Amino acid sequence: MPSSIIISVESEQRYRYNETQYKISDANGLALENENFIFEELIPLAEKDYKASKFRILIGHSRYGYFTTSVFNSRINDLNGVISMSPFFFQKNVDLTDSISKMNKLSYHSKKYYRFGIGNDYPEDFAKMDSVIKKSTPNPFLDVKGYHFKAADHNATPGLLINRALYEIFEEWSAIQAEFSSTKQKDLSIKKSLEQKIQSNYGTKLNFSIGTLNGKGWYFYNEKQYNKAIQAWQILMDSYPNFSQGFLYIIKAQIQLKQNYFQTVEKFKASLVNSEIYTEKEKQELEIELQEITK
């Protein structure tokens, strides 16, 4: 999956009911206020202070599985996906299976993902939602799938569902990256068109992983195609400017080409000062590595 910012919203047992119940079911419900907090305060904060992307997945368990499923319906244009673990779909005056069914008739600009997993706690809810999904006319932009873990208790479903759901949601992202990292692919300029494919599918930009971009540089380096290696690592640094050691790899290739690398050294030092992904000890180790490379 892409590099991500994960934010946990804490709840206490005594508040869980009101926080996830809408007023249509209980006059004391605060679910709408909770929803507004997430989309009007929490997400803007993540975007402003942590540079979070526009790609958003909500994950909830039990009552928050019900809540996130509700939000998938009410905030579909503000979300990319929901992973709902041990949810239930019925409350007073609410039938979320009907809500999800109606979503098939809507139009979307990019794919929306909904995954749910239920154990031995709400088998009737699973059967109803599963039946509704199978009877609905498929919408190519609405990717909905459920899993029934018949022997799993309420607290086991998160571990059973989350990995599978994340894999399925980001499988297309991974496959598109693989086109770039393939050893048969020598044209680095293809990255732009591949990024457009990712954006078309997910509705927003999702960076290639550090591993994919770095691996491409090392492929060319090991093939002694040092100019290509430099180009690949420059793409890496454009995407991840705080990954300071990428400049060290560029220096190694420049040395092989007998090029002047002093400007790259300055970029490395500036990046290292500003980077927040290394500890002070790691920064010192990278400085020593620079000295070893350039001695």
Secondary structure, DSSP 8 states (H G I E B T S, - for coil): ------------HHHHHHHH--TTT-TT--HHHHHHHIIIIIHHHHHHHH---S--EEEEETHHHHHHHHHHHHTGGG-SEEEEES---EETTEEHHHHHHHHTTS--SS-EEEEEEE-SS-HHHHHHHHHHHHHS---TTEEEEEEE-TT--TTTHHHHHHHHHHHHHHHHHHHHHHHHH-TT---TTHHHHHHHHHHHHHSS-----HHHHHHHHHHHHHTT-HHHHHHHHHHHHHH-TT-THHHHHHHHHHHHTT---HHHHHHHHHHHHH-SSS-HHHHHHHHHHHHHHH-
